[in-house]
Amino acid sequence: MITLQGLTKRYGDQTAVGDLSLTIGAGKVTGFLGPNGAGKSTTMRMIMGLDRPTSGQALVGGRPYAELAYPLREIGALLDAKAVHPGRSARAHLRALARTNGIPARRGDEVLETVGLTSVAGRRAGSFSLGMGQRLGIAGALLGNPGVVMFDEPVNGLDPNGVRWIRGLMRGLAAEGRTVFVSSHLMSEMQLTADHLVIIGKGRLITETTVQALIESSSVNAVRARGPEQEGLQKLMARLHEWSVPARWESHNELYITGLTVDRVSDMAYEMGVRLHEVRSVEASLEQAYMELTADSVEFGAAFGHQQYPGTGA
């Protein structure tokens, strides 16, 4: 378990992380989301004792990282896959880490097999591709068989098979009762992998929620109603306006309606004699819900065009 208590980091008059308090529990994958500059990497570095908090504290299993006698047995982390001596082989790198934490040397070979690098164990890490470097970093995180694992952008550089593999690995670690804390900008992966979400912006907590709850809260969720007769659809639109139900034209023969169920829209059209060819629910993606939630927390970004709805191509 990771516990943050009023965790704060300031650089001069700039607050990178502000009064962050939360508990990252065991047995689930917790996604750590936020725009660039939100403070995610700084938070992770403070958990690992690499940055000192201005105030507050980060605890791993109830203790600060600095007080862990053998930290790799408590928490394993992939924060920077390049943090490896380029002249060392993958096996030598892991054995060096193992010696500093009282871990048997054979454990290095075990985790190399876990991450699929056994065949290149004797190669220098400096010759590895980006994806291979990521796998070596993950091997280092798993080396001490820790109860807490933390990954920053773990799928960076991985091919589709590698992405699927790391997704299964994280969910498997959580199923074993471990704490899995992962930061990523890939919302599609978080939607498939995470159970719980922690979202920060400008260094402060925005929300803690589940993936499904965040998606369900999005205003992008709608009912798509498509019919062959525009006159009938215009009647339906007029009735929706009378009832103050948000609705918009997507094309000359389809409406997007917010706030009503598919059944209610179908019944409404039937009662009005409006012929429809299609009535279906359109659910927001995690990315759409996330973008909507964090719109006011983006520090670096370009202007977007008009609001798009799923599947419109507009």
KATA-V593156 format. One record per residue. RES is the residue in one small letter. OMEGA is omega in degrees with one decimal (none if undefined). NEAR is the number of other C-alpha atoms within 8 Angstrom. D_LAST is the distance of its C-alpha to the last C-alpha in whole Angstrom. Layout:
BEGIN
res:omega:near:d_last
RES:OMEGA:NEAR:D_LAST
RES:OMEGA:NEAR:D_LAST
END
This chain:
BEGIN
res:omega:near:d_last
m:175.1:12:44
i:179.5:13:43
t:175.4:13:44
l:-176.8:13:42
q:178.9:11:45
g:-173.6:11:44
l:-175.7:16:42
t:174.6:14:42
k:178.8:13:42
r:171.0:11:42
y:-173.8:7:42
g:179.7:5:44
d:179.3:5:42
q:178.3:6:39
t:178.3:11:38
a:176.8:14:37
v:-174.0:16:37
g:170.5:12:38
d:-177.0:10:41
l:179.3:13:39
s:177.3:9:40
l:177.6:7:39
t:176.9:8:41
i:-170.8:10:39
g:-178.6:8:41
a:174.0:11:42
g:178.6:12:41
k:174.9:15:37
v:178.2:15:34
t:177.1:13:33
g:-178.8:14:30
f:-170.9:13:30
l:176.2:12:27
g:178.9:12:26
p:173.1:11:25
n:179.9:8:27
g:-176.9:10:30
a:-179.3:14:30
g:-177.2:14:33
k:-178.1:13:33
s:178.2:8:35
t:178.0:11:37
t:-179.5:9:38
m:178.5:9:38
r:177.7:10:41
m:176.1:12:43
i:-177.3:12:43
m:178.3:8:44
g:-179.4:10:47
l:172.8:7:45
d:-180.0:8:45
r:178.5:7:47
p:170.7:10:46
t:173.9:8:47
s:-177.3:8:47
g:-179.0:11:47
q:174.1:10:47
a:-175.9:14:45
l:174.5:12:47
v:-175.5:14:47
g:177.1:8:49
g:-178.5:8:50
r:173.0:9:51
p:-178.5:12:50
y:-177.1:12:49
a:-178.2:5:52
e:179.1:6:55
l:-177.5:9:54
a:177.9:4:57
y:-170.1:8:55
p:-178.4:10:51
l:175.7:12:49
r:-178.4:12:51
e:-176.6:14:49
i:175.2:14:46
g:-174.7:16:44
a:168.0:10:41
l:178.2:13:39
l:-178.7:10:38
d:-176.9:7:38
a:-179.0:10:39
k:-177.5:5:40
a:-179.0:5:43
v:176.5:8:46
h:-173.8:8:48
p:-178.4:9:47
g:-179.9:7:51
r:172.6:12:51
s:178.3:12:51
a:-179.7:13:48
r:-179.1:11:51
a:178.1:9:53
h:-177.6:11:50
l:178.2:12:50
r:176.8:10:54
a:176.6:8:54
l:-178.0:9:52
a:-178.5:15:54
r:-177.5:10:57
t:-176.3:7:56
n:177.2:11:55
g:-178.2:7:58
i:179.1:10:56
p:-177.5:8:58
a:-177.7:9:57
r:-179.8:6:56
r:177.4:10:53
g:178.5:14:51
d:179.2:10:51
e:-177.9:8:50
v:173.6:12:47
l:175.9:14:47
e:179.7:9:47
t:-176.1:8:44
v:175.2:10:42
g:-177.8:8:42
l:-177.4:12:44
t:-175.7:8:48
s:-179.9:6:48
v:-176.9:7:47
a:-178.2:10:49
g:179.9:9:52
r:177.9:9:49
r:-178.5:11:49
a:179.8:13:46
g:179.6:8:45
s:-176.8:7:44
f:170.5:9:42
s:179.6:6:38
l:-179.4:9:35
g:177.7:11:35
m:176.4:10:39
g:176.3:12:39
q:-180.0:14:37
r:177.7:11:39
l:176.7:13:42
g:177.6:11:41
i:176.1:12:40
a:177.5:14:44
g:178.9:13:45
a:-177.6:14:43
l:-169.9:11:45
l:-177.4:16:48
g:-177.7:13:50
n:-171.6:8:49
p:176.4:13:47
g:179.6:11:46
v:174.9:15:43
v:-175.0:14:41
m:-176.8:13:38
f:174.7:11:36
d:-177.9:11:33
e:-173.4:10:30
p:-177.4:12:32
v:-178.6:9:30
n:177.5:8:30
g:-179.2:7:31
l:175.2:12:31
d:-177.0:7:30
p:177.4:6:28
n:178.4:7:32
g:177.9:9:33
v:178.6:10:30
r:179.5:8:31
w:-177.3:8:34
i:176.0:10:34
r:178.2:11:32
g:178.6:8:35
l:-177.7:8:37
m:179.6:11:36
r:176.8:11:36
g:177.6:8:39
l:178.2:12:40
a:180.0:14:39
a:176.7:9:41
e:178.6:7:44
g:179.8:10:44
r:172.7:14:43
t:-179.7:17:41
v:-176.1:15:38
f:-172.4:13:36
v:176.5:13:33
s:179.7:12:31
s:171.9:12:27
h:-178.8:7:24
l:-175.5:6:22
m:179.9:9:21
s:178.0:8:21
e:178.5:8:24
m:179.1:10:25
q:-179.5:9:24
l:-168.8:7:26
t:-169.6:10:29
a:171.3:12:30
d:-174.3:10:31
h:-179.9:12:32
l:168.3:14:30
v:-176.0:13:31
i:178.8:11:28
i:176.8:16:30
g:-178.5:15:29
k:174.1:12:31
g:-176.0:14:34
r:-179.4:11:34
l:173.5:10:33
i:179.5:8:30
t:165.0:8:30
e:-174.8:9:32
t:172.2:9:30
t:178.3:9:29
v:-176.4:12:26
q:-179.9:6:26
a:179.1:8:27
l:178.8:12:24
i:-178.2:12:21
e:-179.3:9:23
s:-174.3:7:23
s:176.6:11:19
s:178.2:7:18
v:176.8:10:14
n:-174.1:11:17
a:171.1:13:16
v:178.1:16:17
r:178.8:13:15
a:-177.7:14:17
r:-178.6:11:16
g:-175.3:12:19
p:-173.2:8:21
e:-176.7:8:22
q:179.7:9:20
e:178.3:6:23
g:178.6:10:24
l:177.1:13:20
q:175.4:8:21
k:179.0:9:24
l:178.7:11:23
m:179.4:10:20
a:178.3:8:24
r:178.5:8:26
l:177.7:11:23
h:177.5:10:23
e:-178.2:7:27
w:179.9:6:27
s:176.1:6:25
v:179.6:11:22
p:179.1:9:19
a:179.3:11:16
r:173.9:7:13
w:171.8:9:12
e:172.1:9:9
s:-175.7:6:10
h:-176.4:6:14
n:177.4:12:15
e:179.0:12:13
l:169.3:15:14
y:-171.8:12:13
i:-177.9:13:17
t:173.1:12:18
g:176.9:7:22
l:177.1:10:23
t:176.1:8:24
v:-179.7:10:23
d:-177.4:6:27
r:178.9:8:27
v:178.6:12:24
s:179.2:9:25
d:-178.8:8:29
m:179.7:8:27
a:179.3:12:26
y:-179.4:9:29
e:-178.5:7:31
m:-178.8:7:29
g:-179.9:7:30
v:-178.6:11:26
r:178.3:10:25
l:175.1:10:22
h:-177.3:8:21
e:170.7:8:19
v:-178.6:12:20
r:178.6:8:19
s:176.1:10:18
v:-176.6:9:15
e:176.4:10:17
a:170.2:13:16
s:174.7:7:16
l:-179.9:12:19
e:-179.8:9:17
q:179.5:10:15
a:179.5:15:18
y:-179.2:9:20
m:178.8:8:17
e:-177.3:8:18
l:-172.3:7:22
t:-174.8:11:22
a:-177.7:7:20
d:-176.9:5:23
s:-179.1:9:25
v:179.7:11:23
e:-177.2:8:26
f:-178.6:5:24
g:177.9:5:21
a:179.5:4:18
a:176.4:4:16
f:174.8:4:12
g:-178.5:4:10
h:-179.1:4:9
q:176.3:4:9
q:175.2:7:6
y:-176.0:7:8
p:170.7:8:9
g:-176.8:4:8
t:-177.5:7:5
g:-177.2:5:4
a:none:4:0
END
